[in-house]
Amino acid sequence: MNQKERVVIAAILILVLVLVGFDLLTDAKEGIVIWHMALEGSVGLAAVFGVFYLLQDSFQTKHLLEQEISNFSEFKKQADAWKQESKKYIDGLSKAIDQQLTTWKLSTAEKEVAFLLLKGLSLKDIADVRHTTEKTARVQSMAIYAKSGVAGRSELSAFFLEDLLAPSELSKEK
């Protein structure tokens, strides 16, 4: 149930409560039997509980949303800090990769494709990004593999990334 629906239902329940209250006052002046007033009073009480139930759920949802926003903000700060801290290394790595691609005598288009392959894009995605056909992206990727002497995308990635990920302490002990 969305917030708008909750507000509409709460407003209807408040209207029921007001009308029941007015009816109870009128009935009390006219001397209506107690069981009739108790029955109408229970309807009013049910409306009150309904309003509190709806509002409680809305306040809980709002509180959870505020917590999620706070958590997201913290994660965003951490991600921004990591990006800022690692920027110089990433820039250096990009330059080093570009130098190796130049050493392999890749064309500008092939370098673009190589970077997109390293980012993990599919050939279809590469074609979309570069506004070419998927066949062109495939031909360019095959030229990259041939010029670099690697068998495919995995070996291309491993060529640049293999030494970046230090082995864990667990694997050193074995």
Contacts in CASP RR format, 6 or more apart in sequence:
PFRMAT RR
TARGET T0000
AUTHOR 0000-0000-0000
METHOD contacts of the structure
MODEL  1
MNQKERVVIAAILILVLVLVGFDLLTDAKEGIVIWHMALEGSVGLAAVFG
VFYLLQDSFQTKHLLEQEISNFSEFKKQADAWKQESKKYIDGLSKAIDQQ
LTTWKLSTAEKEVAFLLLKGLSLKDIADVRHTTEKTARVQSMAIYAKSGV
AGRSELSAFFLEDLLAPSELSKEK
1 9 0 8 1.000
3 58 0 8 1.000
6 54 0 8 1.000
6 55 0 8 1.000
6 57 0 8 1.000
6 58 0 8 1.000
9 54 0 8 1.000
10 50 0 8 1.000
10 51 0 8 1.000
10 54 0 8 1.000
10 55 0 8 1.000
13 47 0 8 1.000
13 48 0 8 1.000
13 50 0 8 1.000
13 51 0 8 1.000
13 54 0 8 1.000
14 47 0 8 1.000
14 51 0 8 1.000
16 43 0 8 1.000
16 44 0 8 1.000
16 47 0 8 1.000
17 44 0 8 1.000
17 47 0 8 1.000
17 48 0 8 1.000
17 51 0 8 1.000
20 40 0 8 1.000
20 41 0 8 1.000
20 43 0 8 1.000
20 44 0 8 1.000
20 47 0 8 1.000
21 40 0 8 1.000
21 41 0 8 1.000
21 44 0 8 1.000
23 40 0 8 1.000
24 37 0 8 1.000
24 40 0 8 1.000
24 41 0 8 1.000
27 36 0 8 1.000
27 37 0 8 1.000
27 40 0 8 1.000
28 37 0 8 1.000
93 160 0 8 1.000
93 164 0 8 1.000
97 114 0 8 1.000
97 115 0 8 1.000
97 118 0 8 1.000
97 160 0 8 1.000
98 111 0 8 1.000
100 159 0 8 1.000
100 160 0 8 1.000
101 110 0 8 1.000
101 111 0 8 1.000
101 114 0 8 1.000
102 111 0 8 1.000
104 144 0 8 1.000
104 147 0 8 1.000
104 148 0 8 1.000
105 147 0 8 1.000
106 114 0 8 1.000
106 143 0 8 1.000
106 144 0 8 1.000
106 147 0 8 1.000
106 148 0 8 1.000
109 130 0 8 1.000
109 140 0 8 1.000
110 140 0 8 1.000
110 143 0 8 1.000
110 144 0 8 1.000
110 147 0 8 1.000
112 130 0 8 1.000
113 126 0 8 1.000
113 130 0 8 1.000
113 137 0 8 1.000
113 140 0 8 1.000
113 141 0 8 1.000
113 144 0 8 1.000
114 144 0 8 1.000
114 156 0 8 1.000
116 125 0 8 1.000
116 126 0 8 1.000
116 129 0 8 1.000
116 130 0 8 1.000
117 126 0 8 1.000
117 141 0 8 1.000
117 144 0 8 1.000
117 153 0 8 1.000
117 156 0 8 1.000
117 157 0 8 1.000
118 156 0 8 1.000
118 157 0 8 1.000
118 160 0 8 1.000
118 161 0 8 1.000
120 153 0 8 1.000
121 129 0 8 1.000
123 134 0 8 1.000
123 137 0 8 1.000
123 138 0 8 1.000
123 141 0 8 1.000
124 134 0 8 1.000
124 137 0 8 1.000
126 137 0 8 1.000
126 141 0 8 1.000
127 133 0 8 1.000
127 134 0 8 1.000
127 136 0 8 1.000
127 137 0 8 1.000
130 136 0 8 1.000
130 137 0 8 1.000
141 152 0 8 1.000
141 153 0 8 1.000
144 156 0 8 1.000
145 151 0 8 1.000
145 152 0 8 1.000
145 155 0 8 1.000
145 156 0 8 1.000
148 156 0 8 1.000
148 159 0 8 1.000
150 156 0 8 1.000
150 159 0 8 1.000
END
